[in-house]
Amino acid sequence: DVTEIEEKEAQAKEEEQIIKEQELSNLLHEKRYLKALGLAISLDRPHTVLTVVKAILKETDGRKHLEENIVRLRKDQK
């Protein structure tokens, strides 16, 4: 049945999304901002990207760290 296959695919995508959201939360908690920034961009979460940027700016030498992180992003992420 096609409906059952579609439901399983939708459930798999939802589970993957939940796992990525948890990973993002963990990265922020661990202050691994470059990975968090990249993941937030790939998840198309502009508000989360802003949250990561604000967290970086709150750190000592935040502006410098933000610049370093942005430079290290892939071209498609920028």
TALIN-V607211 format. One record per pair of residues at least 24 apart in sequence whose ideal C-beta (glycine too) atoms are under 8 Angstrom apart, sorted by the first residue. I is the first residue (numbers start at 1). J is the second residue. Records with the same first field share a line. If there is no record, write none. Layout:
I=J / J
This chain:
17=43
24=48
28=52 / 55
31=55 / 59
33=65 / 69
34=69 / 72 / 73
37=69 / 73 / 77
38=73 / 74 / 77
41=73 / 77
42=77
